[in-house]
Amino acid sequence: MGIYSLSYKNLRRNWWRNTSTVLRIAFGVIVLLILVSSGIGINTFLGENQTAGGTSISNANANTGASNALNAINNYVNSILGAELSNSQIINGIRSILRNIISFIDLMASIVFLVGIFGITYAMDLNLLERKREIGILKSLGFTELQIMLSLLLEASLLGFIGAMIGTILVIIGITVLSNIIQIELFSIVMPLWLPLGAVFITSALSALIALWSVWYNTKQDPMEALRI
Amino acid sequence: MNDAIIEFRDVWKTYGKEKTEINALKGINFSLKKNSVNLILGPSGSGKTTLLNIASLMDTPTKGMVKIKGRSTPGLSKAQRSRIRMNEIGIIYQRSNLFPYLNILENTMLPMISPDKNRALELLKNMEITEINKFPQELSIEEQQRAALARAMINDPSLILADEPTGELDSGDTDIILELIKDIGHRTIILIVSNNSDLVKYADNLFFIKNGKLEKN
């Protein structure tokens, strides 16, 4: 029984609050992964991401399905506009629209990410506010400020890790199920291996990072003051 | 050879500056040797807790010197003071300060430097606590205080400090805790600060503190 085991014991204690935080993080990770995967899928479609696999608009001529779709779009646009646009002009037009969509998706992903980050900050602030006295007790027992800080940061990163794991697993299951039910050939949601691993790692690390100020501030408080609470 | 476990030499503690300056401790001198129960009696606001905070190295004196087992403590970093506290000092307070989400065994083992379940079980047995898997809130206040005493003893400290250890107990429970404290004090050294004069009968050495000045009885 050391100070670091307090991290997961504390997660169990504030069950409802921590569950709600974990679910918010999971939701954030789900939205983020879907948005990023869609972005990668569109990039792949535009032929700007060769590593992820999937159908590319650049290879439309070599791909019968894509070529047929492109011809159909071309015919439809020309009939509506009464114009004589070539396939390459249509491709450039689609590229321009999709690039704007990617920018929008990036913006949305950043907002979702920020909301998730503020969720963790809020949860850790509340957790620590209640635990000023406990920090004082730990100091009186002889634990150093560094040990207490590391224990609290571990707790924050555990919140992020659990949330990210839940979110990632749900997204992988969702994408697998959906791709089996709805088989879309041209627009695909691409999930390279680095994406879920990166999401879990970055969320855990960022959770600790954003809790750093709050943890540092509360750990530096006068223990005698804390013990009087 | 000076075999004092703790020594205060002309210790002053001042809060505030100039017009708002308050001297909580005014030139405290004492040294305590092994195997004794030492009681500092004084009214509220006399400087008892300030003295105990300095003795536990949680606070530093404005002036003067505190030595623990012959080692001077001024100039030590916070981390060094924490290490001395963990190795050499056990503290109990008016409230047991046990962690509500850890059971009694886990609470006792929390500050253990080298985790040894048997040592914790033995200590709890000595304190007559059998329900080691229960959480603090499931025990009486007196049982919680006994568990806090076991936790304070877990690293076999040279010095036990007690700040009003019976403040929340009724007279029957007070006697149980003080008998235990007396027994422990005769194997190590205990410094109690309190405003309860009933504790005098358990003390080997008695001091009085008033307005920041200490006098030996």
Chai-1 contact restraints between the chains, C-beta under 6 A:
chainA,res_idxA,chainB,res_idxB,connection_type,confidence,min_distance_angstrom,max_distance_angstrom,comment,restraint_id
A,M1,B,E106,contact,1.0,0.0,6.0,A-B,restraint_1
A,M1,B,M109,contact,1.0,0.0,6.0,A-B,restraint_2
A,M1,B,L110,contact,1.0,0.0,6.0,A-B,restraint_3
A,K9,B,Y101,contact,1.0,0.0,6.0,A-B,restraint_4
A,R13,B,Y101,contact,1.0,0.0,6.0,A-B,restraint_5
A,I137,B,N97,contact,1.0,0.0,6.0,A-B,restraint_6
A,S140,B,I91,contact,1.0,0.0,6.0,A-B,restraint_7
A,L141,B,P111,contact,1.0,0.0,6.0,A-B,restraint_8
A,G142,B,S82,contact,1.0,0.0,6.0,A-B,restraint_9
A,G142,B,R85,contact,1.0,0.0,6.0,A-B,restraint_10
A,G142,B,M86,contact,1.0,0.0,6.0,A-B,restraint_11
A,T144,B,A79,contact,1.0,0.0,6.0,A-B,restraint_12
A,T144,B,S82,contact,1.0,0.0,6.0,A-B,restraint_13
A,P223,B,M58,contact,1.0,0.0,6.0,A-B,restraint_14
A,M224,B,N53,contact,1.0,0.0,6.0,A-B,restraint_15
A,M224,B,M58,contact,1.0,0.0,6.0,A-B,restraint_16
